[in-house]
Each structure stands twice: as structure tokens, then as C-alpha cells.
Amino acid sequence: MFNKQRRREVRIMRKEIVVLLILAVVLALFVSPFASSSPDGLERVGEDHGFIDNAEELINSPIPDYAIPGITNEKVATSVAGIVGTLLTLAVAYGIGYLVRNRSESGSKVRNQQGGGK
């Protein structure tokens, strides 16, 4: 009975994840082109006080300023960058969740084998 209920819960959760994934991609696709092109707070201060040209990149960005090589339309490039960023973020979150879940499950198995679990 527990396994049947657990399978049902997992099935529902997978459907919810798919719906949220589709929603995130749709938002990235259609809303990101309307994002402000104004600089963020730190960039604005750098421009206002004249030290923006002294800034150096600490890490090379995979999609700097939402520009994608080969895509000349700025709105399309922003949409594609939004989708790529959304999918990468969700993949990293899923990977971390998977690792944490497997780690906790393996810890439970060890406790059960040692007689510490139910």
C-alpha cells in the first residue's frame, strides 16, 4: 500500500515539475525580451562615477550581456539566453537535489543495516 501511494505521489510530482518547467521556459522566451536594458545598480554607479572602464571580468560568462554569437536580433538572443539560463539553472538544481536525496537514502540504508532504523 505504501509503495502504491508513493508511486502516485511521484507521478503527481513529475507532472507538477513538467508544468513548472514549461512555465519557466515560456516566461524566459516571452518575458525576457522586455527586460530593462538599463545597467544594474553597480554598473550604473560605475558609469556615473567614471570607473566602469576599470572593471575586469573575474569569470568568462557563457552568455555575456545576453548576446549569443550568430544571433543578430537582440530580442531573439535575449529569449534564447533566458531559455538557456533557465534550463541550466533547473539542471543544476535537479542535480543537487538528486545528490542530496541519494546521500540521505544511502545514510538511511546504513542506519537500517546497523539496526538504528525502523
Backbone as CSV, one residue per row, in Angstrom:
resi,resn,N_x,N_y,N_z,CA_x,CA_y,CA_z,C_x,C_y,C_z
1,MET,0.814,-1.188,0.000,0.000,0.000,0.000,0.863,1.259,0.000
2,PHE,1.930,1.258,0.802,2.818,2.418,0.846,3.451,2.654,-0.520
3,ASN,3.889,1.592,-1.178,4.531,1.745,-2.483,3.567,2.307,-3.519
4,LYS,2.307,1.881,-3.471,1.316,2.374,-4.423,1.082,3.868,-4.214
5,GLN,0.951,4.272,-2.961,0.746,5.689,-2.658,1.989,6.497,-3.033
6,ARG,3.154,5.966,-2.746,4.412,6.663,-3.072,4.547,6.843,-4.584
7,ARG,4.218,5.813,-5.355,4.289,5.915,-6.822,3.323,6.979,-7.326
8,ARG,2.144,7.044,-6.733,1.153,8.055,-7.126,1.684,9.456,-6.824
9,GLU,2.283,9.641,-5.652,2.846,10.941,-5.289,3.970,11.345,-6.241
10,VAL,4.812,10.398,-6.594,5.914,10.676,-7.522,5.370,11.062,-8.888
11,ARG,4.335,10.364,-9.340,3.722,10.665,-10.638,3.148,12.085,-10.646
12,ILE,2.465,12.461,-9.575,1.902,13.811,-9.464,3.025,14.846,-9.436
13,MET,4.081,14.566,-8.672,5.194,15.496,-8.577,5.874,15.680,-9.935
14,ARG,6.019,14.617,-10.686,6.626,14.726,-12.020,5.779,15.600,-12.930
15,LYS,4.463,15.451,-12.857,3.580,16.300,-13.665,3.739,17.762,-13.266
16,GLU,3.808,18.016,-11.962,3.986,19.388,-11.488,5.313,19.961,-11.968
17,ILE,6.363,19.157,-11.934,7.675,19.616,-12.388,7.645,19.944,-13.871
18,VAL,6.994,19.111,-14.661,6.895,19.368,-16.100,6.133,20.666,-16.357
19,VAL,5.037,20.871,-15.650,4.258,22.104,-15.819,5.102,23.321,-15.440
20,LEU,5.818,23.245,-14.326,6.661,24.364,-13.900,7.809,24.601,-14.876
21,LEU,8.373,23.539,-15.415,9.440,23.669,-16.413,8.923,24.371,-17.663
22,ILE,7.756,23.961,-18.134,7.156,24.600,-19.314,6.877,26.075,-19.019
23,LEU,6.344,26.372,-17.838,6.068,27.752,-17.454,7.356,28.584,-17.422
24,ALA,8.419,28.026,-16.859,9.696,28.745,-16.792,10.246,29.032,-18.181
25,VAL,10.164,28.054,-19.077,10.659,28.249,-20.446,9.802,29.276,-21.181
26,VAL,8.491,29.207,-21.020,7.602,30.175,-21.679,7.892,31.586,-21.168
27,LEU,8.068,31.739,-19.858,8.402,33.053,-19.311,9.743,33.545,-19.847
28,ALA,10.738,32.666,-19.868,12.049,33.055,-20.389,11.951,33.461,-21.852
29,LEU,11.135,32.760,-22.597,11.005,33.020,-24.031,10.280,34.330,-24.308
30,PHE,9.178,34.565,-23.623,8.326,35.697,-23.974,8.484,36.930,-23.083
31,VAL,8.989,36.776,-21.874,9.105,37.917,-20.974,10.511,38.524,-21.005
32,SER,11.533,37.702,-21.184,12.905,38.219,-21.140,13.196,39.311,-22.165
33,PRO,12.592,39.297,-23.359,12.873,40.405,-24.289,12.421,41.775,-23.765
34,PHE,11.541,41.784,-22.770,11.049,43.043,-22.222,11.841,43.497,-20.994
35,ALA,12.893,42.760,-20.651,13.720,43.141,-19.508,14.390,44.485,-19.792
36,SER,14.649,45.212,-18.752,15.255,46.534,-18.899,16.659,46.420,-19.479
37,SER,16.967,47.289,-20.417,18.316,47.312,-20.980,19.213,48.267,-20.197
38,SER,18.662,48.911,-19.176,19.451,49.812,-18.334,20.438,48.997,-17.509
39,PRO,21.572,49.603,-17.163,22.548,48.864,-16.354,22.002,48.587,-14.955
40,ASP,22.525,47.507,-14.335,22.104,47.228,-12.965,22.719,48.276,-12.031
41,GLY,22.431,48.171,-10.755,22.854,49.190,-9.793,24.346,49.449,-9.770
42,LEU,25.147,48.395,-9.698,26.597,48.567,-9.616,27.159,49.137,-10.918
43,GLU,26.649,48.660,-12.053,27.094,49.209,-13.337,26.737,50.690,-13.442
44,ARG,25.568,51.040,-12.977,25.130,52.442,-13.043,26.040,53.335,-12.207
45,VAL,26.385,52.890,-11.001,27.289,53.667,-10.147,28.646,53.800,-10.825
46,GLY,29.131,52.710,-11.426,30.409,52.750,-12.139,30.394,53.731,-13.293
47,GLU,29.285,53.764,-14.022,29.156,54.719,-15.128,29.085,56.148,-14.601
48,ASP,28.281,56.357,-13.555,28.105,57.708,-13.010,29.402,58.277,-12.440
49,HIS,30.230,57.419,-11.847,31.462,57.885,-11.207,32.696,57.649,-12.069
50,GLY,32.508,57.134,-13.270,33.590,57.040,-14.240,34.596,55.923,-14.034
51,PHE,34.273,54.906,-13.231,35.233,53.812,-13.066,34.796,52.513,-13.738
52,ILE,33.753,52.566,-14.548,33.267,51.351,-15.213,34.310,50.785,-16.169
53,ASP,35.123,51.658,-16.782,36.133,51.187,-17.737,37.281,50.461,-17.049
54,ASN,37.428,50.615,-15.737,38.478,49.925,-14.988,38.062,48.518,-14.566
55,ALA,36.803,48.184,-14.767,36.294,46.875,-14.338,36.906,45.765,-15.178
56,GLU,37.154,44.631,-14.540,37.688,43.454,-15.225,36.761,42.277,-14.983
57,GLU,36.676,41.409,-15.968,35.876,40.190,-15.822,36.609,39.226,-14.897
58,LEU,35.924,38.738,-13.869,36.516,37.730,-12.993,36.386,36.345,-13.604
59,ILE,35.247,36.113,-14.220,34.950,34.819,-14.835,34.359,35.100,-16.207
60,ASN,34.771,34.323,-17.193,34.162,34.469,-18.513,32.741,33.944,-18.469
61,SER,31.823,34.771,-18.877,30.417,34.390,-18.883,30.101,33.598,-20.143
62,PRO,29.316,32.533,-20.014,28.950,31.773,-21.214,28.057,32.581,-22.155
63,ILE,27.279,33.520,-21.599,26.399,34.361,-22.417,26.542,35.804,-21.908
64,PRO,27.658,36.476,-22.251,27.866,37.830,-21.738,26.840,38.814,-22.287
65,ASP,26.236,39.567,-21.396,25.234,40.578,-21.764,24.112,40.008,-22.625
66,TYR,23.806,38.752,-22.452,22.718,38.073,-23.165,22.911,38.075,-24.679
67,ALA,24.147,38.230,-25.128,24.440,38.204,-26.562,24.913,36.804,-26.930
68,ILE,24.300,36.237,-27.945,24.665,34.895,-28.382,25.274,35.004,-29.774
69,PRO,26.495,34.489,-29.944,27.135,34.570,-31.257,26.253,33.947,-32.342
70,GLY,26.122,34.650,-33.444,25.336,34.143,-34.561,23.896,34.611,-34.565
71,ILE,23.431,35.165,-33.454,22.057,35.680,-33.401,22.147,37.201,-33.375
72,THR,21.735,37.824,-34.470,21.875,39.277,-34.581,20.690,40.032,-33.989
73,ASN,19.530,39.408,-33.932,18.351,40.057,-33.360,18.478,40.039,-31.839
74,GLU,18.533,41.230,-31.241,18.767,41.336,-29.799,17.667,40.679,-28.969
75,LYS,16.418,40.832,-29.367,15.304,40.244,-28.608,15.326,38.716,-28.685
76,VAL,15.650,38.180,-29.861,15.748,36.720,-30.009,16.915,36.197,-29.175
77,ALA,18.053,36.902,-29.217,19.218,36.486,-28.429,18.894,36.504,-26.941
78,THR,18.156,37.515,-26.498,17.771,37.595,-25.088,16.840,36.447,-24.717
79,SER,15.905,36.112,-25.597,14.998,34.982,-25.341,15.768,33.675,-25.253
80,VAL,16.675,33.459,-26.198,17.468,32.223,-26.195,18.339,32.170,-24.940
81,ALA,18.950,33.294,-24.584,19.766,33.336,-23.368,18.915,33.045,-22.132
82,GLY,17.694,33.567,-22.109,16.793,33.296,-20.987,16.442,31.827,-20.877
83,ILE,16.172,31.200,-22.016,15.844,29.767,-22.018,17.050,28.946,-21.577
84,VAL,18.225,29.249,-22.145,19.438,28.503,-21.785,19.733,28.668,-20.296
85,GLY,19.645,29.896,-19.799,19.895,30.136,-18.379,18.901,29.421,-17.483
86,THR,17.642,29.436,-17.880,16.601,28.754,-17.108,16.856,27.252,-17.064
87,LEU,17.138,26.666,-18.216,17.372,25.218,-18.273,18.632,24.824,-17.506
88,LEU,19.695,25.623,-17.611,20.917,25.316,-16.858,20.679,25.417,-15.351
89,THR,19.958,26.444,-14.934,19.660,26.608,-13.509,18.826,25.440,-12.985
90,LEU,17.815,25.045,-13.746,16.979,23.915,-13.333,17.769,22.612,-13.328
91,ALA,18.679,22.444,-14.286,19.503,21.229,-14.326,20.421,21.158,-13.109
92,VAL,21.028,22.280,-12.748,21.896,22.303,-11.565,21.078,22.024,-10.302
93,ALA,19.909,22.646,-10.188,19.051,22.414,-9.018,18.625,20.953,-8.937
94,TYR,18.262,20.373,-10.073,17.872,18.964,-10.099,19.052,18.082,-9.692
95,GLY,20.230,18.384,-10.219,21.418,17.597,-9.885,21.743,17.642,-8.406
96,ILE,21.660,18.826,-7.821,21.917,18.954,-6.384,20.871,18.178,-5.590
97,GLY,19.607,18.303,-5.981,18.546,17.551,-5.308,18.755,16.052,-5.411
98,TYR,19.171,15.596,-6.579,19.425,14.172,-6.801,20.557,13.692,-5.894
99,LEU,21.640,14.464,-5.824,22.771,14.071,-4.981,22.396,14.060,-3.503
100,VAL,21.664,15.072,-3.072,21.256,15.149,-1.665,20.320,13.997,-1.322
101,ARG,19.369,13.703,-2.212,18.425,12.614,-1.958,19.151,11.278,-1.877
102,ASN,20.053,11.020,-2.821,20.778,9.751,-2.802,21.669,9.639,-1.578
103,ARG,22.248,10.754,-1.164,23.102,10.728,0.019,22.278,10.402,1.263
104,SER,21.099,11.021,1.382,20.271,10.760,2.562,19.704,9.345,2.529
105,GLU,19.367,8.844,1.327,18.858,7.471,1.219,19.938,6.459,1.570
106,SER,21.182,6.699,1.134,22.248,5.753,1.454,22.561,5.797,2.944
107,GLY,22.440,6.979,3.572,22.624,7.080,5.019,21.550,6.326,5.769
108,SER,20.312,6.358,5.272,19.211,5.622,5.897,19.444,4.128,5.796
109,LYS,19.947,3.673,4.649,20.213,2.241,4.466,21.279,1.763,5.434
110,VAL,22.318,2.584,5.629,23.383,2.200,6.558,22.827,2.120,7.973
111,ARG,22.017,3.103,8.374,21.437,3.072,9.723,20.539,1.857,9.904
112,ASN,19.746,1.527,8.875,18.858,0.368,8.961,19.660,-0.921,9.070
113,GLN,20.761,-1.013,8.328,21.582,-2.223,8.376,22.269,-2.368,9.727
114,GLN,22.549,-1.246,10.377,23.206,-1.295,11.679,22.203,-1.451,12.815
115,GLY,20.927,-1.496,12.459,19.900,-1.689,13.475,19.414,-0.397,14.094
116,GLY,19.818,0.730,13.525,19.415,2.019,14.082,18.120,2.538,13.507
117,GLY,17.635,1.929,12.451,16.408,2.417,11.810,15.246,1.521,12.114
118,LYS,14.090,1.867,11.568,12.885,1.064,11.791,12.707,0.064,10.694
